[in-house]
Amino acid sequence: MQAMKERDDKNPLERFVQLDDAYWGGVRRGSKGREAKGQRPFVAAVSMDDKAHPIAMRFSALTGFGKHEITRRAKTHLKPKALVISDVLACFRGVEDA
């Protein structure tokens, strides 16, 4: 699996890229959503062709949703000319900086 990830990481996403935040895991009791304890944040990115068919995707585990971390991931996983579509989560402005 690691070899496949490393191979995919050499080919940045291009064209239309849809970007979204997500969390994995966490304690089920108590707080829900972003407030739940023990969740691992990650970014899901899907590259699409002109007909909105998926071409490739990346799932990147993060330490948190900060603008600096999104900028760093965008420089690694996105081609400069990619058109990125996302929600209004403030950290995604880091894509513009990349």
TORDRENBA-379169 format. One record per residue: residue number from 1; chain; x, y, z of N, C-alpha, C in turn. Coordinates in steps of 0.001 Angstrom, whole numbers, always signed. Each point is the difference from the previous one (the first is absolute). Layout:
% TORDRENBA-379169
<node seq="NUM" mol="A" n_u="X" n_v="Y" n_w="Z" ca_u="X" ca_v="Y" ca_w="Z" c_u="X" c_v="Y" c_w="Z"/>
...
//
This chain:
% TORDRENBA-379169
<node seq="1" mol="A" n_u="+818" n_v="-1188" n_w="+0" ca_u="-818" ca_v="+1188" ca_w="+0" c_u="+867" c_v="+1260" c_w="+0"/>
<node seq="2" mol="A" n_u="+1078" n_v="-19" n_w="+767" ca_u="+878" ca_v="+1166" ca_w="+70" c_u="+611" c_v="+290" c_w="-1368"/>
<node seq="3" mol="A" n_u="+384" n_v="-1047" n_w="-729" ca_u="+585" ca_v="+186" ca_w="-1332" c_u="-1002" c_v="+657" c_w="-949"/>
<node seq="4" mol="A" n_u="-1267" n_v="-410" n_w="+78" ca_u="-1029" ca_v="+609" ca_w="-851" c_u="-195" c_v="+1469" c_w="+357"/>
<node seq="5" mol="A" n_u="-19" n_v="+315" n_w="+1293" ca_u="-154" ca_v="+1390" ca_w="+427" c_u="+1157" c_v="+851" c_w="-489"/>
<node seq="6" mol="A" n_u="+1212" n_v="-500" n_w="+138" ca_u="+1178" ca_v="+751" ca_w="-442" c_u="-23" c_v="+221" c_w="-1510"/>
<node seq="7" mol="A" n_u="-450" n_v="-992" n_w="-759" ca_u="-117" ca_v="+153" ca_w="-1455" c_u="-1041" c_v="+1058" c_w="-348"/>
<node seq="8" mol="A" n_u="-1159" n_v="-55" n_w="+664" ca_u="-1057" ca_v="+975" ca_w="-256" c_u="+421" c_v="+1411" c_w="+391"/>
<node seq="9" mol="A" n_u="+778" n_v="+132" n_w="+1072" ca_u="+442" ca_v="+1311" ca_w="+458" c_u="+909" c_v="+696" c_w="-1010"/>
<node seq="10" mol="A" n_u="+595" n_v="-757" n_w="-908" ca_u="+875" ca_v="+587" ca_w="-1023" c_u="-795" c_v="+674" c_w="-1122"/>
<node seq="11" mol="A" n_u="-1304" n_v="-265" n_w="-63" ca_u="-867" ca_v="+560" ca_w="-1043" c_u="-1035" c_v="+931" c_w="+637"/>
<node seq="12" mol="A" n_u="+285" n_v="+1297" n_w="+72" ca_u="-958" ca_v="+930" ca_w="+612" c_u="-1335" c_v="+13" c_w="-746"/>
<node seq="13" mol="A" n_u="-1055" n_v="+308" n_w="+734" ca_u="-1336" ca_v="+76" ca_w="-594" c_u="-100" c_v="+1231" c_w="-889"/>
<node seq="14" mol="A" n_u="-762" n_v="-121" n_w="-1091" ca_u="-147" ca_v="+1105" ca_w="-937" c_u="-1458" c_v="+138" c_w="-424"/>
<node seq="15" mol="A" n_u="-244" n_v="+893" n_w="-939" ca_u="-1331" ca_v="+310" ca_w="-524" c_u="-884" c_v="+580" c_w="+1080"/>
<node seq="16" mol="A" n_u="-1189" n_v="-572" n_w="+184" ca_u="-942" ca_v="+445" ca_w="+1024" c_u="+206" c_v="-878" c_w="+1231"/>
<node seq="17" mol="A" n_u="+264" n_v="+616" n_w="+1129" ca_u="+250" ca_v="-761" ca_w="+1227" c_u="-992" c_v="+429" c_w="+1063"/>
<node seq="18" mol="A" n_u="-745" n_v="-964" n_w="+498" ca_u="-937" ca_v="+273" ca_w="+1080" c_u="+687" c_v="-374" c_w="+1311"/>
<node seq="19" mol="A" n_u="-45" n_v="+925" n_w="+956" ca_u="+732" ca_v="-131" ca_w="+1253" c_u="-982" c_v="+98" c_w="+1159"/>
<node seq="20" mol="A" n_u="+129" n_v="-900" n_w="+981" ca_u="-892" ca_v="+65" ca_w="+1155" c_u="+708" c_v="-516" c_w="+1241"/>
<node seq="21" mol="A" n_u="-445" n_v="+492" n_w="+1147" ca_u="+551" ca_v="-442" ca_w="+1275" c_u="-834" c_v="-1155" c_w="+533"/>
<node seq="22" mol="A" n_u="+648" n_v="-851" n_w="+800" ca_u="-691" ca_v="-1138" ca_w="+597" c_u="+737" c_v="-420" c_w="+1265"/>
<node seq="23" mol="A" n_u="-659" n_v="-808" n_w="+799" ca_u="+601" ca_v="-553" ca_w="+1209" c_u="-211" c_v="-1499" c_w="+4"/>
<node seq="24" mol="A" n_u="+942" n_v="-731" n_w="+587" ca_u="-81" ca_v="-1449" ca_w="+77" c_u="+129" c_v="-415" c_w="+1455"/>
<node seq="25" mol="A" n_u="-881" n_v="-891" n_w="+421" ca_u="+84" ca_v="-546" ca_w="+1350" c_u="-619" c_v="+904" c_w="+1031"/>
<node seq="26" mol="A" n_u="+441" n_v="-173" n_w="+1240" ca_u="-500" ca_v="+824" ca_w="+1090" c_u="-892" c_v="-773" c_w="+937"/>
<node seq="27" mol="A" n_u="-197" n_v="+563" n_w="+1150" ca_u="-855" ca_v="-599" ca_w="+1012" c_u="-1455" c_v="+261" c_w="-367"/>
<node seq="28" mol="A" n_u="-825" n_v="-981" n_w="+144" ca_u="-1404" ca_v="+133" ca_w="-405" c_u="-866" c_v="+692" c_w="+1051"/>
<node seq="29" mol="A" n_u="+380" n_v="-56" n_w="+1265" ca_u="-806" ca_v="+643" ca_w="+1043" c_u="+371" c_v="+1476" c_w="+117"/>
<node seq="30" mol="A" n_u="-943" n_v="+796" n_w="+450" ca_u="+293" ca_v="+1410" ca_w="+244" c_u="-135" c_v="+835" c_w="-1257"/>
<node seq="31" mol="A" n_u="+984" n_v="+856" n_w="-214" ca_u="-28" ca_v="+931" ca_w="-1133" c_u="-3" c_v="-738" c_w="-1321"/>
<node seq="32" mol="A" n_u="-596" n_v="+644" n_w="-992" ca_u="-65" ca_v="-591" ca_w="-1340" c_u="+670" c_v="+935" c_w="-994"/>
<node seq="33" mol="A" n_u="+232" n_v="-507" n_w="-1192" ca_u="+582" ca_v="+813" ca_w="-1068" c_u="+1418" c_v="+429" c_w="+330"/>
<node seq="34" mol="A" n_u="+334" n_v="+1248" n_w="-287" ca_u="+1358" ca_v="+502" ca_w="+202" c_u="+399" c_v="+72" c_w="+1468"/>
<node seq="35" mol="A" n_u="-967" n_v="-40" n_w="+902" ca_u="+294" ca_v="+102" ca_w="+1429" c_u="+356" c_v="-1344" c_w="+635"/>
<node seq="36" mol="A" n_u="-207" n_v="-1118" n_w="-682" ca_u="+244" ca_v="-1328" ca_w="+570" c_u="+1481" c_v="-218" c_w="+268"/>
<node seq="37" mol="A" n_u="+295" n_v="-648" n_w="+1090" ca_u="+1375" ca_v="-262" ca_w="+412" c_u="+606" c_v="-1137" c_w="-832"/>
<node seq="38" mol="A" n_u="+1292" n_v="+81" n_w="-240" ca_u="+731" ca_v="-1086" ca_w="-638" c_u="-168" c_v="-119" c_w="-1503"/>
<node seq="39" mol="A" n_u="-602" n_v="+976" n_w="-641" ca_u="-169" ca_v="-99" ca_w="-1449" c_u="+1269" c_v="+438" c_w="-719"/>
<node seq="40" mol="A" n_u="+260" n_v="-610" n_w="-1145" ca_u="+1157" ca_v="+349" ca_w="-821" c_u="-479" c_v="+834" c_w="-1187"/>
<node seq="41" mol="A" n_u="+435" n_v="+1263" n_w="-121" ca_u="-409" ca_v="+818" ca_w="-1138" c_u="+743" c_v="-402" c_w="-1274"/>
<node seq="42" mol="A" n_u="-679" n_v="+74" n_w="-1114" ca_u="+655" ca_v="-219" ca_w="-1286" c_u="-721" c_v="+764" c_w="-1102"/>
<node seq="43" mol="A" n_u="+698" n_v="+153" n_w="-1114" ca_u="-548" ca_v="+678" ca_w="-1168" c_u="-193" c_v="-1032" c_w="-1099"/>
<node seq="44" mol="A" n_u="-1160" n_v="+58" n_w="-628" ca_u="-283" ca_v="-846" ca_w="-1153" c_u="+8" c_v="+900" c_w="-1239"/>
<node seq="45" mol="A" n_u="+752" n_v="-390" n_w="-1016" ca_u="+88" ca_v="+763" ca_w="-1246" c_u="-270" c_v="-947" c_w="-1168"/>
<node seq="46" mol="A" n_u="-907" n_v="+400" n_w="-882" ca_u="-355" ca_v="-820" ca_w="-1165" c_u="+180" c_v="+833" c_w="-1256"/>
<node seq="47" mol="A" n_u="+799" n_v="-506" n_w="-931" ca_u="+203" ca_v="+639" ca_w="-1299" c_u="-1041" c_v="-545" c_w="-969"/>
<node seq="48" mol="A" n_u="-633" n_v="+906" n_w="-759" ca_u="-1059" ca_v="-400" ca_w="-921" c_u="+294" c_v="+469" c_w="-1421"/>
<node seq="49" mol="A" n_u="-538" n_v="-722" n_w="-981" ca_u="+161" ca_v="+422" ca_w="-1386" c_u="-1077" c_v="+1016" c_w="-354"/>
<node seq="50" mol="A" n_u="-103" n_v="+361" n_w="-1277" ca_u="-949" ca_v="+1024" ca_w="-455" c_u="-1463" c_v="-393" c_w="+192"/>
<node seq="51" mol="A" n_u="-260" n_v="-1298" n_w="+139" ca_u="-1366" ca_v="-477" ca_w="+210" c_u="-272" c_v="-334" c_w="+1464"/>
<node seq="52" mol="A" n_u="+871" n_v="+456" n_w="+891" ca_u="-110" ca_v="-202" ca_w="+1451" c_u="+136" c_v="-1460" c_w="+408"/>
<node seq="53" mol="A" n_u="+713" n_v="-781" n_w="-818" ca_u="+305" ca_v="-1385" ca_w="+373" c_u="+1314" c_v="-10" c_w="+779"/>
<node seq="54" mol="A" n_u="+67" n_v="-739" n_w="+1101" ca_u="+1235" ca_v="-32" ca_w="+783" c_u="+1148" c_v="-645" c_w="-762"/>
<node seq="55" mol="A" n_u="+1183" n_v="+594" n_w="+125" ca_u="+1209" ca_v="-510" ca_w="-649" c_u="+959" c_v="-564" c_w="+1037"/>
<node seq="56" mol="A" n_u="+204" n_v="+757" n_w="+1067" ca_u="+929" ca_v="-403" ca_w="+1053" c_u="-423" c_v="+652" c_w="+1304"/>
<node seq="57" mol="A" n_u="+521" n_v="-528" n_w="+1111" ca_u="-331" ca_v="+587" ca_w="+1294" c_u="+1167" c_v="-122" c_w="+954"/>
<node seq="58" mol="A" n_u="-25" n_v="+849" n_w="+1023" ca_u="+997" ca_v="-28" ca_w="+1065" c_u="-723" c_v="+182" c_w="+1324"/>
<node seq="59" mol="A" n_u="+403" n_v="-779" n_w="+982" ca_u="-454" ca_v="+177" ca_w="+1374" c_u="+1241" c_v="+278" c_w="+822"/>
<node seq="60" mol="A" n_u="+39" n_v="+1160" n_w="+635" ca_u="+1178" ca_v="+406" ca_w="+759" c_u="-373" c_v="+228" c_w="+1456"/>
<node seq="61" mol="A" n_u="+622" n_v="-776" n_w="+884" ca_u="-205" ca_v="+202" ca_w="+1436" c_u="+724" c_v="+1275" c_w="+421"/>
<node seq="62" mol="A" n_u="-631" n_v="+773" n_w="+863" ca_u="+542" ca_v="+1274" ca_w="+452" c_u="+128" c_v="+7" c_w="+1523"/>
<node seq="63" mol="A" n_u="+770" n_v="+946" n_w="+516" ca_u="+27" ca_v="+208" ca_w="+1449" c_u="-1128" c_v="+930" c_w="+413"/>
<node seq="64" mol="A" n_u="-512" n_v="+782" n_w="-934" ca_u="-1109" ca_v="+919" ca_w="+251" c_u="-313" c_v="+780" c_w="-1258"/>
<node seq="65" mol="A" n_u="-1116" n_v="+710" n_w="+23" ca_u="-407" ca_v="+773" ca_w="-1167" c_u="+508" c_v="+1428" c_w="+101"/>
<node seq="66" mol="A" n_u="+1288" n_v="+163" n_w="-196" ca_u="+614" ca_v="+1323" ca_w="-18" c_u="+369" c_v="+390" c_w="-1421"/>
<node seq="67" mol="A" n_u="+7" n_v="+1289" n_w="-270" ca_u="+317" ca_v="+495" ca_w="-1342" c_u="+1394" c_v="-432" c_w="-442"/>
<node seq="68" mol="A" n_u="+968" n_v="+30" n_w="+922" ca_u="+1375" ca_v="-379" ca_w="-337" c_u="+73" c_v="-1455" c_w="-469"/>
<node seq="69" mol="A" n_u="-703" n_v="-882" n_w="+702" ca_u="+31" ca_v="-1419" ca_w="-378" c_u="-683" c_v="-237" c_w="-1347"/>
<node seq="70" mol="A" n_u="-1095" n_v="+694" n_w="-269" ca_u="-681" ca_v="-143" ca_w="-1291" c_u="+890" c_v="+529" c_w="-1125"/>
<node seq="71" mol="A" n_u="+698" n_v="+1101" n_w="+243" ca_u="+925" ca_v="+543" ca_w="-999" c_u="+1080" c_v="-1019" c_w="-332"/>
<node seq="72" mol="A" n_u="+575" n_v="-611" n_w="+1028" ca_u="+1063" ca_v="-996" ca_w="-196" c_u="-514" c_v="-1201" c_w="-792"/>
<node seq="73" mol="A" n_u="-1194" n_v="-484" n_w="+338" ca_u="-581" ca_v="-1151" ca_w="-716" c_u="-333" c_v="+374" c_w="-1446"/>
<node seq="74" mol="A" n_u="-500" n_v="+1192" n_w="-209" ca_u="-350" ca_v="+435" ca_w="-1362" c_u="+1240" c_v="+74" c_w="-880"/>
<node seq="75" mol="A" n_u="+1116" n_v="+480" n_w="+532" ca_u="+1245" ca_v="+66" ca_w="-780" c_u="+460" c_v="-1387" c_w="-408"/>
<node seq="76" mol="A" n_u="-273" n_v="-982" n_w="+829" ca_u="+429" ca_v="-1378" ca_w="-269" c_u="-961" c_v="-736" c_w="-924"/>
<node seq="77" mol="A" n_u="-1310" n_v="+176" n_w="+198" ca_u="-990" ca_v="-852" ca_w="-657" c_u="-803" c_v="+647" c_w="-1113"/>
<node seq="78" mol="A" n_u="+196" n_v="+1303" n_w="-263" ca_u="-768" ca_v="+668" ca_w="-1055" c_u="+926" c_v="+663" c_w="-1016"/>
<node seq="79" mol="A" n_u="-356" n_v="-111" n_w="-1275" ca_u="+731" ca_v="+746" ca_w="-1024" c_u="-413" c_v="+1467" c_w="+99"/>
<node seq="80" mol="A" n_u="+921" n_v="+917" n_w="-326" ca_u="-299" ca_v="+1435" ca_w="+139" c_u="-1228" c_v="+467" c_w="-780"/>
<node seq="81" mol="A" n_u="-297" n_v="-591" n_w="-1129" ca_u="-1132" ca_v="+452" ca_w="-828" c_u="-1319" c_v="-688" c_w="+343"/>
<node seq="82" mol="A" n_u="-23" n_v="-845" n_w="+1025" ca_u="-1231" ca_v="-705" ca_w="+372" c_u="-1049" c_v="+990" c_w="+486"/>
<node seq="83" mol="A" n_u="-1240" n_v="-224" n_w="-386" ca_u="-1124" ca_v="+801" ca_w="+471" c_u="-596" c_v="-733" c_w="+1199"/>
<node seq="84" mol="A" n_u="+146" n_v="+585" n_w="+1187" ca_u="-418" ca_v="-657" ca_w="+1239" c_u="-1359" c_v="+518" c_w="+440"/>
<node seq="85" mol="A" n_u="-873" n_v="-939" n_w="+325" ca_u="-1347" ca_v="+303" ca_w="+473" c_u="-93" c_v="-536" c_w="+1431"/>
<node seq="86" mol="A" n_u="-419" n_v="+856" n_w="+936" ca_u="-132" ca_v="-439" ca_w="+1387" c_u="-1097" c_v="+797" c_w="+693"/>
<node seq="87" mol="A" n_u="-244" n_v="-361" n_w="+1260" ca_u="-939" ca_v="+800" ca_w="+772" c_u="+740" c_v="+1213" c_w="+563"/>
<node seq="88" mol="A" n_u="-606" n_v="+707" n_w="+898" ca_u="+576" ca_v="+1255" ca_w="+470" c_u="+828" c_v="-150" c_w="+1287"/>
<node seq="89" mol="A" n_u="+461" n_v="-1192" n_w="+307" ca_u="+845" ca_v="-195" ca_w="+1174" c_u="+1240" c_v="+875" c_w="-160"/>
<node seq="90" mol="A" n_u="+288" n_v="+818" n_w="+982" ca_u="+1046" ca_v="+1029" ca_w="-97" c_u="+1370" c_v="-563" c_w="-393"/>
<node seq="91" mol="A" n_u="+345" n_v="-1181" n_w="+458" ca_u="+1332" ca_v="-542" ca_w="-290" c_u="+203" c_v="-272" c_w="-1491"/>
<node seq="92" mol="A" n_u="-1066" n_v="-175" n_w="-764" ca_u="+144" ca_v="-290" ca_w="-1426" c_u="+507" c_v="+1204" c_w="-794"/>
<node seq="93" mol="A" n_u="+74" n_v="+1172" n_w="+621" ca_u="+627" ca_v="+1145" ca_w="-656" c_u="+1496" c_v="-252" c_w="-202"/>
<node seq="94" mol="A" n_u="+533" n_v="-986" n_w="+697" ca_u="+1396" ca_v="-385" ca_w="-173" c_u="+298" c_v="-518" c_w="-1395"/>
<node seq="95" mol="A" n_u="-1011" n_v="-474" n_w="-704" ca_u="+182" ca_v="-466" ca_w="-1388" c_u="+431" c_v="+1181" c_w="-873"/>
<node seq="96" mol="A" n_u="-578" n_v="+1170" n_w="+235" ca_u="+372" ca_v="+1196" ca_w="-764" c_u="+1465" c_v="+354" c_w="+223"/>
<node seq="97" mol="A" n_u="+480" n_v="-168" n_w="+1235" ca_u="+1398" ca_v="+305" ca_w="+306" c_u="+961" c_v="-970" c_w="-681"/>
<node seq="98" mol="A" n_u="-460" n_v="-1224" n_w="-222" ca_u="+856" ca_v="-1012" ca_w="-632" c_u="+205" c_v="+351" c_w="-1456"/>
//
